[in-house]
């Protein structure tokens, strides 16, 4: 079965950095577009970043462009989200998504002083 396991969340001060990882299994990873979404309390889940199957194409939400970088390692079946210059409004549960179908369990990111 498909499994997406996120890690790397935590508490960080404003201006800090984190790197999220999502380890995937149960499907052909190197042919799948992968995405990161986030959901803050009381808000809808929103797309943060997406990367094509080869890593050659990416897109970002306007709110994170220039601060976040999505990447993937097809040899390790893993997708990453590097988050720099974090802001309190980045606080949310971050979810990994595969093929617009499958979801991980989420990892909490809290940006606070």
N, C-alpha and C positions, 0 to 999 in steps of 0.2 A: 504494500500500500504506500501511497504518497506520504512522505514526512518532510516537514520543513521545521527546522529547529533553530530559533533565533538565540543569540547571545550577545553580550557586550553592553547592555543597557546599564544604567545606574544614575547616581546623583553627581552632577557636575556644576561648577560655578559658571555664571555668565562669562562668555569669552573663551570657555574651555572647549575641549574636543573629546569625542568618543568615536569608536569604530564598532559598528554593528556587524555581526556575521550571521549568515543563514546557511546552514548545512542542509542540503537537499538529497532525497533518495526516493526511489520508487517510480521514477519516470526518466525519460531521456533528457537529462539536464542540458546537454549542449545543443539541443534544438528548441529550447524553451526560452521565451522572453520572461524576464524576472523583474519584479517590482518591489518597492518598499512603499507602504502606506502608513499613515498614522491617524490616531483618533484621540483627541483631547476630551476631557470630561464634558458632557453635554453638547458635544459637537459631532458632526458626521465624519465618517472615515474619509480621508482624502489621500490622493496620490501624492507621494513625495518625489519619487524618481523611478525610472524604468530603463532597462538595458536590454538590447537585442541579444539574440542567441550567441552571436560571435563576439559581442562586446563592442562592435563597431558603431552602434547607434545608441544614444542616450537621450533622455529628456528629463526635465526637472520642473517642479512647481516653481512659480515665480518667487515665492517666499524663501526658497532655499538656494536658488541659483547663485553660483559663486561661492557658496559656503559648504555645500554638500557635494560629495562625489560618489557615484555608484560605480562599482566594478565587479568583475566576476573572474573566477578561476575555474575553467571547465575541467581541468585535471582533478580538482578537489571537490567538484560539485558544490561550490560555495559562491554565494554572492555577498558583497560587502556594501556598507554605507559608511563612508567617512564623513563625519560631521564636525566642522570647524566653526569657530566664532559662534558658539551656541548662545541662544537667547531664551529668556523665560518662556516666550511664546512657542518654543520648540518642545515644550513639555507635553508628552503624550505617550501612549502605548504605540510602539512601532511594530508593524506586521510585515512579514515577508509574504510575497504572493508569487505563485507560479502559473503561467499560462492564463492568467485572469480567472483561474478556477480554484486553485488550491491555496490554503492559508496556513500560516504558522500560528503558534499560540500567543505570540506577541512578547515584547520585552519593554519594560518601562524605562523611559528616559525622563529625568527630572532635572531641570535647569533652575537652580536657585542659589542665592548667596546665604 
